[in-house]
Amino acid sequence: MSTVPTTSAGPSTPPGAARSPGGRPVEEDEANKPAYVKLWKDIKWKVQPEAYQVRKLMMKALERTVDASEAPHINEHNHKETKSWLADLFDAETLDKLLSHEHFGNFVIIRATGIKDFEEMPIYARVGMHLLFYGSAQVRLLRWDAVRNLLKEQSVRQGAVYDKEGPEVIHKIQSFIKTYEIDMKEVLVENLHEYKTFNQFFARKLKPTARPIDAPDDASVIVSAADSRLNVFHDFAQARQFWVKGKRFTVPELLGSSDKARLFGENPALSIFRLAPQDYHRFHSPVTGTIESITTLPGNYYTVNPQAVNESLDVLTGNRREVCYMQVAIGAQGKTVPVAVVAVGALLVGSVHWSHKVGEVARKGEDLGWFQYGGSTVIVVYPEEANVTWDDDLRRAATGEWTGTEDPEVMARIPAHAKIGPTNKRDTFGIEVVVRAAEKIGVFAPRTAEASTAASTSANPAPPTQ
């Protein structure tokens, strides 16, 4: 990963600030701390002083980001306003690199048009990326626990901020609508004064006609679970090859249970839906099924941005997540198979909620649940025996065979030195496709008993007669 340029004296070191004999900036309350605390700080400073200082400032920057969400007249979603509340932490060059170059954004394909578009990364995700990946391995290791605790603490705090009622809520909602150009004509409740908190608006419902359900009565058709950026894979090995580089991205790790994982066979298919802050943040059932159980798995609050998922850090299996198990009838014979819907929390995502209870039937395309503020991810796992076949355009995008049509206007708005994910150029990566909830993305094609027997015979032919 490349680094943030800093001044030779280190970023944003106040003039005349007290320093230790080794040159480390001394904090105001350090005189009251035990000697071993000072020694540990000196060791960390010696490893890589400027990188260590940058990471400390990045931690403060994340706190400032959440602080800004409490300020009535600050639009924390507008990158141009960011400089006003981060300027005292970084020198001008470092701040410019953070906002204009480093971890700038990602390419996606708009499915409806085939155009290759570009999406800027939200400022909180950029700060999160720096906290996870900036500096040497030694520097990252020395502050790893502190960073993980901060990500959790600020995620919980952000949820509490956006759950507050008050006169500033309407201003926050209006700023959000303007920044992300939210189409209010499709929103069920258009009167903004009816939303008592920002999170109520963030989890807004749409009008029933806003997301028509493709083939609602055809049990073989799988639909999109969300307005999102989508990747689909034949199995987990393919997902690790082209997208998720976490070393522990396996079925047992994702589901948090080896016993449950065995129900899905050796090579279950999966779809990964990434929701950005500007998206409608309710997710829908991709199939019709009965909810058997919902399990909560504790974890971290890493950013789920592609530039993090494309690194070796175990983001999707390391984050806090909830797993909804469904029993789904597929094919003409009504064969029943398990399907797992995994709602993955992320940086500044306060919580996940479900619209259905255990024992209830969630019909294809129905509202299944919602996330509170932040970018989020839904992963749906389908058993090997369901023999899922993904739509060709999605399949080719996921393996990098289709990269969309470049638009000169889109390319022109990207800074010349912007860092665009994925950053690991040694591997081949796919590209996400922007889809809408309830549109068709694939089909079940379960093998008949005869076909399964034929496939088994083909894979294990009888020995030749003597």
C-alpha positions as CSV (number, residue, x, y, z in Angstrom):
1,M,0.0,0.0,0.0
2,S,1.3,3.5,-0.7
3,T,1.7,6.0,2.1
4,V,0.5,9.5,2.8
5,P,3.1,12.1,2.2
6,T,4.1,14.0,5.3
7,T,6.4,16.8,6.2
8,S,9.9,15.9,7.5
9,A,8.8,17.0,11.0
10,G,5.8,14.7,10.9
11,P,2.3,15.7,10.1
12,S,0.6,18.5,12.1
13,T,3.1,18.6,15.0
14,P,2.3,21.9,16.8
15,P,5.2,24.4,16.8
16,G,7.2,24.3,20.0
17,A,5.6,21.1,21.2
18,A,7.5,19.2,23.9
19,R,9.4,16.2,22.8
20,S,11.0,13.2,24.4
21,P,14.8,12.6,24.2
22,G,14.1,10.4,21.2
23,G,12.1,13.1,19.4
24,R,8.6,11.8,20.1
25,P,5.9,14.5,20.6
26,V,4.9,14.3,24.3
27,E,1.3,14.4,25.2
28,E,0.0,16.9,27.8
29,D,-1.0,14.4,30.4
30,E,2.0,12.1,30.0
31,A,3.7,13.3,33.2
32,N,1.0,11.5,35.2
33,K,1.4,8.2,33.4
34,P,3.6,5.3,34.6
35,A,7.1,4.9,33.3
36,Y,6.3,1.8,31.3
37,V,3.7,3.7,29.3
38,K,6.3,6.3,28.3
39,L,8.8,3.5,27.4
40,W,6.2,1.7,25.2
41,K,5.4,5.0,23.4
42,D,9.2,5.5,22.8
43,I,9.5,2.0,21.3
44,K,6.6,2.6,18.9
45,W,8.0,5.9,17.9
46,K,11.4,4.4,17.1
47,V,9.9,1.8,14.8
48,Q,8.6,4.4,12.3
49,P,8.0,7.9,13.9
50,E,6.2,9.6,11.1
51,A,3.9,6.6,10.3
52,Y,3.2,6.2,14.0
53,Q,2.2,9.9,14.3
54,V,0.0,9.7,11.1
55,R,-1.9,6.7,12.6
56,K,-2.6,8.6,15.8
57,L,-3.9,11.6,13.8
58,M,-6.0,9.3,11.7
59,M,-7.6,8.0,14.9
60,K,-8.5,11.5,15.8
61,A,-9.8,12.1,12.3
62,L,-12.3,9.3,12.7
63,E,-13.5,10.8,16.0
64,R,-13.8,14.2,14.2
65,T,-15.9,12.6,11.5
66,V,-18.4,11.4,14.0
67,D,-18.2,14.8,15.8
68,A,-19.2,16.5,12.6
69,S,-22.3,14.4,12.4
70,E,-23.5,16.0,15.6
71,A,-22.9,19.5,14.4
72,P,-26.3,21.0,13.2
73,H,-25.0,22.9,10.2
74,I,-22.2,20.7,8.9
75,N,-22.8,18.3,6.0
76,E,-20.4,15.5,7.0
77,H,-21.2,13.7,3.7
78,N,-19.8,16.5,1.6
79,H,-16.0,16.1,0.8
80,K,-15.5,19.8,0.3
81,E,-16.7,20.6,3.9
82,T,-14.3,18.0,5.3
83,K,-11.4,20.3,5.2
84,S,-13.1,22.6,7.7
85,W,-13.0,20.0,10.5
86,L,-9.8,18.1,9.6
87,A,-7.5,21.0,8.7
88,D,-6.0,21.4,12.1
89,L,-4.9,17.8,12.2
90,F,-2.9,17.7,9.0
91,D,-0.8,20.0,6.9
92,A,-2.2,21.1,3.6
93,E,-0.3,18.6,1.5
94,T,-1.3,15.6,3.6
95,L,-4.9,16.7,3.7
96,D,-5.0,17.1,0.0
97,K,-3.6,13.6,-0.5
98,L,-6.1,12.1,1.9
99,L,-9.1,13.8,0.2
100,S,-8.0,13.8,-3.4
101,H,-5.6,10.9,-4.0
102,E,-5.4,8.2,-1.4
103,H,-8.1,5.5,-1.5
104,F,-10.2,7.8,-3.7
105,G,-12.8,5.3,-5.0
106,N,-13.7,2.4,-7.2
107,F,-15.0,1.5,-10.6
108,V,-18.4,-0.2,-11.0
109,I,-20.6,-1.1,-14.0
110,I,-24.1,0.3,-14.2
111,R,-26.0,-2.8,-15.3
112,A,-28.9,-1.0,-16.9
113,T,-26.5,0.9,-19.3
114,G,-23.2,-1.1,-19.3
115,I,-21.3,2.1,-18.6
116,K,-18.2,1.9,-16.4
117,D,-18.8,4.4,-13.7
118,F,-16.7,5.7,-10.8
119,E,-17.7,6.2,-7.2
120,E,-15.8,8.2,-4.7
121,M,-15.1,6.6,-1.3
122,P,-16.8,8.4,1.7
123,I,-14.4,10.2,3.9
124,Y,-15.0,7.9,6.9
125,A,-14.1,4.9,4.7
126,R,-10.9,6.6,3.6
127,V,-9.9,7.3,7.2
128,G,-10.7,3.7,8.0
129,M,-8.5,2.4,5.2
130,H,-5.6,4.4,6.5
131,L,-6.0,3.1,10.0
132,L,-6.0,-0.5,8.7
133,F,-3.3,-0.3,6.1
134,Y,-1.0,2.8,6.5
135,G,2.6,2.3,7.6
136,S,4.8,-0.7,8.0
137,A,3.5,-4.0,9.4
138,Q,5.3,-3.2,12.7
139,V,3.5,0.1,13.1
140,R,0.1,-1.4,12.3
141,L,0.7,-4.3,14.8
142,L,1.7,-1.9,17.6
143,R,-1.6,-0.1,17.5
144,W,-3.8,-2.9,16.2
145,D,-5.9,-3.3,19.3
146,A,-6.3,0.4,19.7
147,V,-7.5,0.8,16.2
148,R,-10.0,-2.1,16.5
149,N,-11.4,-0.7,19.7
150,L,-11.7,2.8,18.1
151,L,-13.6,1.4,15.1
152,K,-16.1,-0.3,17.4
153,E,-16.4,2.6,19.8
154,Q,-17.0,5.2,17.0
155,S,-19.4,2.8,15.1
156,V,-21.6,2.5,18.2
157,R,-21.3,6.2,18.9
158,Q,-22.3,7.1,15.3
159,G,-25.4,4.9,15.7
160,A,-26.4,6.8,18.9
161,V,-25.9,10.2,17.2
162,Y,-28.1,9.3,14.3
163,D,-30.8,7.9,16.6
164,K,-31.1,11.3,18.4
165,E,-34.2,13.4,17.9
166,G,-34.1,17.2,17.6
167,P,-34.5,20.2,15.3
168,E,-31.2,19.5,13.5
169,V,-32.5,16.2,12.1
170,I,-34.4,17.8,9.3
171,H,-31.3,19.7,8.2
172,K,-29.2,16.6,8.3
173,I,-31.7,14.8,6.1
174,Q,-32.0,17.6,3.6
175,S,-28.2,17.8,3.3
176,F,-28.0,14.0,2.8
177,I,-30.7,14.1,0.0
178,K,-28.8,17.0,-1.8
179,T,-25.4,15.4,-1.5
180,Y,-26.5,11.9,-2.8
181,E,-29.3,13.1,-5.1
182,I,-31.9,10.9,-3.4
183,D,-35.0,10.4,-5.5
184,M,-37.8,11.3,-3.1
185,K,-40.6,10.4,-5.6
186,E,-40.0,6.7,-4.9
187,V,-39.9,7.0,-1.1
188,L,-43.0,5.9,0.7
189,V,-43.0,8.8,3.2
190,E,-42.1,11.9,1.3
191,N,-42.7,14.4,4.2
192,L,-39.3,14.7,5.8
193,H,-40.8,16.0,9.1
194,E,-42.3,12.6,9.8
195,Y,-38.7,11.2,10.3
196,K,-37.9,11.8,13.9
197,T,-34.2,10.7,13.6
198,F,-31.7,10.5,10.8
199,N,-31.6,6.7,11.0
200,Q,-35.4,6.6,10.5
201,F,-34.8,8.3,7.1
202,F,-31.7,6.2,6.3
203,A,-33.8,3.1,6.7
204,R,-36.7,4.6,4.7
205,K,-39.2,2.4,2.9
206,L,-40.0,2.7,-0.8
207,K,-43.4,2.7,-2.5
208,P,-44.5,-0.8,-3.4
209,T,-44.1,-0.1,-7.1
210,A,-40.6,1.3,-6.8
211,R,-38.9,-2.1,-7.1
212,P,-40.9,-4.5,-9.3
213,I,-40.1,-8.1,-8.5
214,D,-38.9,-10.2,-11.5
215,A,-40.8,-13.5,-11.9
216,P,-42.5,-13.4,-8.5
217,D,-44.2,-16.8,-8.9
218,D,-41.3,-18.6,-10.5
219,A,-39.4,-20.5,-7.7
220,S,-36.4,-21.1,-10.0
221,V,-35.6,-17.3,-10.3
222,I,-33.2,-15.6,-7.9
223,V,-33.5,-11.8,-7.5
224,S,-31.2,-9.1,-6.2
225,A,-31.3,-8.6,-2.4
226,A,-30.6,-4.9,-2.5
227,D,-29.9,-1.7,-4.3
228,S,-26.1,-2.3,-4.4
229,R,-22.9,-3.2,-6.1
230,L,-23.0,-6.9,-6.8
231,N,-20.5,-9.7,-7.4
232,V,-21.6,-13.3,-8.0
233,F,-19.5,-16.5,-7.8
234,H,-19.9,-20.2,-8.6
235,D,-18.1,-21.0,-5.3
236,F,-15.9,-19.6,-2.5
237,A,-12.7,-20.6,-4.3
238,Q,-13.7,-18.4,-7.2
239,A,-14.6,-15.6,-4.9
240,R,-11.2,-15.7,-3.3
241,Q,-9.5,-15.8,-6.7
242,F,-11.2,-12.7,-8.1
243,W,-12.4,-10.6,-5.2
244,V,-12.2,-11.5,-1.5
245,K,-8.5,-11.9,-0.5
246,G,-9.1,-12.6,3.2
247,K,-7.3,-15.9,4.0
248,R,-10.2,-17.1,6.1
249,F,-13.0,-16.5,3.7
250,T,-14.6,-19.9,3.9
251,V,-18.1,-21.2,4.4
252,P,-17.6,-22.3,8.1
253,E,-15.9,-18.9,8.9
254,L,-18.6,-16.8,7.3
255,L,-21.4,-18.8,8.9
256,G,-19.6,-19.2,12.2
257,S,-20.5,-22.9,12.2
258,S,-18.9,-26.0,10.7
259,D,-22.1,-28.0,11.2
260,K,-24.2,-25.4,9.3
261,A,-21.5,-25.1,6.6
262,R,-21.8,-28.9,5.9
263,L,-25.5,-28.4,4.9
264,F,-24.3,-26.3,1.9
265,G,-22.1,-29.0,0.4
266,E,-18.5,-28.7,-0.8
267,N,-18.9,-25.8,-3.3
268,P,-21.8,-23.5,-2.4
269,A,-22.5,-20.5,-4.7
270,L,-22.7,-17.0,-3.3
271,S,-23.7,-13.4,-4.1
272,I,-22.1,-10.4,-2.4
273,F,-24.2,-7.2,-2.3
274,R,-22.3,-4.1,-1.1
275,L,-24.5,-1.1,-0.1
276,A,-23.0,2.4,-0.1
277,P,-24.3,5.2,2.1
278,Q,-26.3,6.7,-0.8
279,D,-28.3,3.5,-1.3
280,Y,-31.8,2.6,-0.1
281,H,-30.7,0.5,2.9
282,R,-33.3,-2.1,3.2
283,F,-32.5,-5.6,1.9
284,H,-35.0,-8.0,0.4
285,S,-35.4,-11.7,0.2
286,P,-33.8,-13.1,-2.9
287,V,-36.0,-16.2,-2.8
288,T,-39.2,-17.3,-1.1
289,G,-38.5,-19.3,2.1
290,T,-39.4,-20.0,5.7
291,I,-37.0,-18.4,8.3
292,E,-35.6,-21.1,10.5
293,S,-33.2,-19.1,12.7
294,I,-31.3,-15.8,13.0
295,T,-27.8,-15.9,14.6
296,T,-25.7,-13.0,15.8
297,L,-21.9,-13.4,15.4
298,P,-19.7,-10.8,17.2
299,G,-16.8,-9.2,15.4
300,N,-15.1,-6.1,14.3
301,Y,-16.2,-3.0,12.4
302,Y,-13.8,-2.8,9.5
303,T,-14.8,-0.8,6.4
304,V,-16.3,-3.2,3.7
305,N,-15.0,-1.0,0.9
306,P,-13.6,-3.1,-2.0
307,Q,-10.1,-1.7,-1.3
308,A,-10.2,-3.4,2.1
309,V,-12.0,-6.6,0.9
310,N,-9.3,-6.9,-1.8
311,E,-6.6,-7.0,0.8
312,S,-5.5,-10.0,3.0
313,L,-7.4,-8.7,6.0
314,D,-10.4,-10.9,6.9
315,V,-13.1,-8.3,6.6
316,L,-16.2,-10.2,5.7
317,T,-15.6,-13.1,8.1
318,G,-14.1,-10.8,10.8
319,N,-16.8,-8.2,11.1
320,R,-19.9,-8.4,13.3
321,R,-22.7,-10.1,11.3
322,E,-26.1,-11.8,11.6
323,V,-27.0,-15.0,9.7
324,C,-30.6,-15.7,8.7
325,Y,-31.2,-19.3,7.7
326,M,-34.1,-20.1,5.4
327,Q,-35.6,-23.2,4.0
328,V,-36.4,-22.7,0.3
329,A,-38.4,-24.8,-2.2
330,I,-36.7,-24.9,-5.6
331,G,-37.5,-26.6,-8.9
332,A,-40.6,-28.3,-10.2
333,Q,-40.5,-31.1,-7.6
334,G,-40.5,-28.6,-4.7
335,K,-37.2,-29.8,-3.3
336,T,-36.3,-27.9,-0.1
337,V,-32.7,-26.6,0.5
338,P,-31.1,-24.2,3.0
339,V,-30.2,-20.6,2.0
340,A,-28.2,-18.3,4.3
341,V,-28.6,-14.5,4.2
342,V,-25.6,-12.9,6.0
343,A,-25.9,-9.3,7.0
344,V,-22.4,-7.9,7.6
345,G,-21.9,-4.8,9.7
346,A,-19.2,-2.3,8.9
347,L,-17.4,0.9,10.0
348,L,-20.0,3.3,11.5
349,V,-22.9,0.8,10.9
350,G,-24.7,0.8,14.2
351,S,-27.0,-2.2,13.9
352,V,-28.9,-4.7,11.7
353,H,-32.7,-5.2,12.0
354,W,-35.0,-7.9,10.6
355,S,-38.5,-7.5,9.2
356,H,-39.5,-11.1,9.7
357,K,-39.5,-13.4,12.7
358,V,-38.4,-17.0,12.9
359,G,-41.1,-19.3,11.5
360,E,-42.5,-16.7,9.1
361,V,-42.4,-16.9,5.3
362,A,-40.4,-14.2,3.5
363,R,-41.6,-14.1,-0.1
364,K,-39.2,-13.3,-2.9
365,G,-38.7,-9.5,-3.2
366,E,-40.2,-8.7,0.2
367,D,-38.5,-6.5,2.7
368,L,-36.3,-8.8,4.8
369,G,-34.4,-6.3,7.0
370,W,-32.4,-3.1,7.1
371,F,-29.1,-1.5,8.2
372,Q,-28.6,1.7,10.2
373,Y,-26.2,4.3,8.9
374,G,-23.1,3.4,6.9
375,G,-22.0,1.2,4.1
376,S,-22.9,-2.4,4.6
377,T,-22.8,-5.8,2.9
378,V,-25.3,-8.7,2.4
379,I,-23.9,-12.1,1.4
380,V,-26.3,-14.9,0.3
381,V,-25.0,-18.5,0.3
382,Y,-26.8,-21.2,-1.8
383,P,-26.2,-24.9,-1.5
384,E,-24.2,-26.8,-4.1
385,E,-27.2,-29.1,-4.8
386,A,-29.3,-26.0,-5.9
387,N,-26.9,-25.7,-8.9
388,V,-27.2,-21.9,-9.2
389,T,-26.5,-20.4,-12.6
390,W,-25.8,-16.7,-12.5
391,D,-26.9,-14.3,-15.3
392,D,-24.1,-14.1,-17.9
393,D,-23.4,-10.4,-17.6
394,L,-22.9,-10.7,-13.8
395,R,-20.8,-13.8,-14.1
396,R,-18.4,-12.2,-16.7
397,A,-18.1,-9.0,-14.6
398,A,-17.2,-11.0,-11.5
399,T,-14.3,-12.7,-13.2
400,G,-13.1,-9.5,-15.0
401,E,-14.2,-10.7,-18.5
402,W,-16.6,-7.7,-18.8
403,T,-15.4,-4.3,-17.5
404,G,-18.1,-2.1,-19.0
405,T,-17.9,0.7,-21.5
406,E,-15.8,3.7,-20.6
407,D,-17.4,7.1,-20.7
408,P,-15.0,10.1,-21.3
409,E,-17.0,12.3,-18.9
410,V,-16.7,9.8,-16.1
411,M,-13.0,9.4,-16.6
412,A,-12.4,13.1,-16.8
413,R,-13.6,13.7,-13.2
414,I,-11.1,11.4,-11.7
415,P,-7.9,13.1,-10.4
416,A,-4.8,12.1,-12.2
417,H,-3.1,10.6,-9.1
418,A,-6.2,9.1,-7.5
419,K,-5.7,5.6,-5.9
420,I,-8.5,3.4,-7.3
421,G,-9.1,-0.1,-6.0
422,P,-8.1,-2.8,-6.2
423,T,-4.5,-1.9,-5.4
424,N,-2.9,-5.4,-5.6
425,K,-2.0,-5.5,-9.3
426,R,-0.5,-9.0,-9.1
427,D,-3.9,-10.7,-9.1
428,T,-6.9,-10.6,-11.5
429,F,-9.9,-8.9,-10.1
430,G,-13.5,-8.7,-11.1
431,I,-15.7,-5.5,-11.0
432,E,-18.9,-4.9,-9.2
433,V,-22.2,-4.3,-11.0
434,V,-24.7,-1.8,-9.8
435,V,-28.1,-3.5,-9.5
436,R,-31.5,-2.7,-8.0
437,A,-33.4,-4.8,-5.4
438,A,-35.7,-7.5,-6.8
439,E,-34.3,-7.7,-10.3
440,K,-33.3,-11.1,-11.7
441,I,-29.7,-12.2,-11.2
442,G,-29.8,-16.0,-11.6
443,V,-31.7,-19.2,-11.5
444,F,-31.8,-22.5,-9.6
445,A,-31.2,-25.4,-11.9
446,P,-31.3,-28.5,-9.5
447,R,-30.3,-31.7,-11.1
448,T,-32.9,-34.4,-11.4
449,A,-32.2,-37.8,-9.7
450,E,-31.3,-39.2,-13.2
451,A,-28.9,-36.3,-13.9
452,S,-27.2,-36.5,-10.5
453,T,-26.6,-40.3,-11.1
454,A,-25.2,-39.6,-14.5
455,A,-22.9,-36.8,-13.2
456,S,-21.7,-39.2,-10.4
457,T,-21.1,-41.9,-12.9
458,S,-19.2,-39.5,-15.2
459,A,-17.0,-38.3,-12.3
460,N,-16.4,-41.9,-11.1
461,P,-16.5,-44.2,-14.1
462,A,-16.7,-48.0,-13.6
463,P,-13.4,-49.8,-14.0
464,P,-12.9,-51.5,-17.4
465,T,-13.9,-55.2,-17.6
466,Q,-10.9,-57.6,-17.8
